[in-house]
Amino acid sequence: MLRLEPRPERSRVLLWTTPLLAAGMTIVSAYLLFLIIGVDPLKALGHVIIDPFSNSFSRSELLVKAAPLALIALGLSLGFRANVWNIGAEGQFTLGAICGGATALAFYGVEGLWLFPLICLAGMLGGMAWASVPAALRTRMGVNEILVSLMMTYIAVLLLSALVSGPLRDPDGFNFPESRIFHDSAIPPILIEGTRAHIGIAIVPIVAIFLWWLTRYHEIGFSLRLLGDTPRAGRFAGFSENRAVWFCLMVSGGLAGLAGALEATGPIGQLVPGIPVGYGFTAIIVAFLGRLHPIGVVFAALALAVSYIGGESAQIAMSLPAALVGVLQGLLLFWLLIFDLFVGYRLRRVAPAKGGPRPAAETGPKVSESGGA
């Protein structure tokens, strides 16, 4: 007989090798999936894995896709360490896009180097404001932040649709639900000429290094780790759980909002109903694939960006379904969860008891006729 039992101590080798094993099993599963649907698996996997690195434009698009994923996941990983489960980063991303885009439209035609930083600030404040609702409900009323943040995502998406169909709609856009195209001062400067790689990409390593320092060397990082691992010990040490909830949700909401503002003003260049593309949910996979470590999150974001670029390339070249990207990401999450089980647990062979289990009548308490035990 086999039984799962907790490991006395988690292996750091397993902790960092399981993401690689999960990626490998995702490739094997994708190979079998392509065989089942009648597609040449080697050709399809070549498009998925090799095409994102095949030319300079594709490599720059990797950075464009990875930047919002990394920003959102960096904020989420900070909260996950402290058992603060912000699942509504997609909504905060959308609010950041709305607030950043509305700021760009409010100063439409106004030139100045100050405008783009103001747009970024507006996006961060929008994401923080949206994240403050689950923070307030959890700290004051004990409401689960998972449900509140997730449900608010759908409100944010509908709010964006209503705004681009009404107050923020382009007056010269033939009644299409979209805003004006942002002018030059509202668009982030391009880092690589001839591509969409913008200056927002350079923000990612700065944020990652800062959060690494914060979690490793600052008292705030220590308090978050302690409250996440042993909440009773954290409270005994004098750390406030409510303060940790507010801090984590404000940081994750602000970074998601910043990612939304950069996405709206950078690759898209206007507000449209299709801005929320699932980055907020994919960033959850990124956070765990990167082991909640800021540097690991950056590399995990690049790995998930490959699934976006490669999946789209395979769709175009081989007429595959549009759901391919979601399937690949779902497989990666599935295998990561399977292998993560063995980080904290191990299989142990247990010999069955001699003679088998005793009958229930012999093992249970004896009851007298009067009903007493």
Number of C-alpha atoms within 10 A of each C-alpha: 8 10 10 13 12 13 13 9 9 13 12 9 9 15 15 15 12 22 23 12 16 22 20 14 17 22 18 13 16 20 18 14 14 17 13 11 10 9 15 13 18 12 14 22 19 14 22 25 19 14 19 25 17 11 10 13 15 18 17 20 21 24 22 22 23 26 27 29 31 36 31 35 34 33 28 31 28 28 26 19 21 23 18 26 21 29 22 28 35 31 30 37 40 37 35 36 35 31 25 33 30 22 21 27 21 11 16 16 13 13 12 11 9 10 17 22 13 15 27 29 19 26 35 30 23 28 34 27 20 27 31 19 15 26 30 16 14 19 17 10 9 11 14 16 24 15 14 19 25 18 14 21 23 15 14 21 21 13 16 25 20 15 19 22 18 15 11 22 21 20 13 9 12 9 12 13 19 23 25 20 19 21 17 16 18 30 24 22 16 15 15 13 9 10 16 19 25 23 16 23 21 13 12 22 16 11 18 21 12 13 21 18 13 15 19 13 11 12 11 15 20 17 22 28 21 19 23 20 14 11 19 14 13 19 14 9 12 10 19 15 20 13 12 23 24 21 19 26 30 23 21 30 34 31 31 40 39 34 31 37 35 30 30 27 25 22 17 16 20 25 30 23 19 12 20 22 12 14 23 29 18 22 30 24 23 33 27 22 27 24 19 21 20 28 18 19 27 23 16 25 29 20 18 25 25 26 22 22 23 26 28 22 22 23 19 13 12 13 10 17 12 13 11 19 20 15 16 21 18 15 18 25 21 16 20 22 17 13 18 17 14 19 21 17 17 15 13 11 10 9 8 9 8 6 6 7 9 10 8 8 8 8 9 9 9 11 9 8 7 6 7 7 8
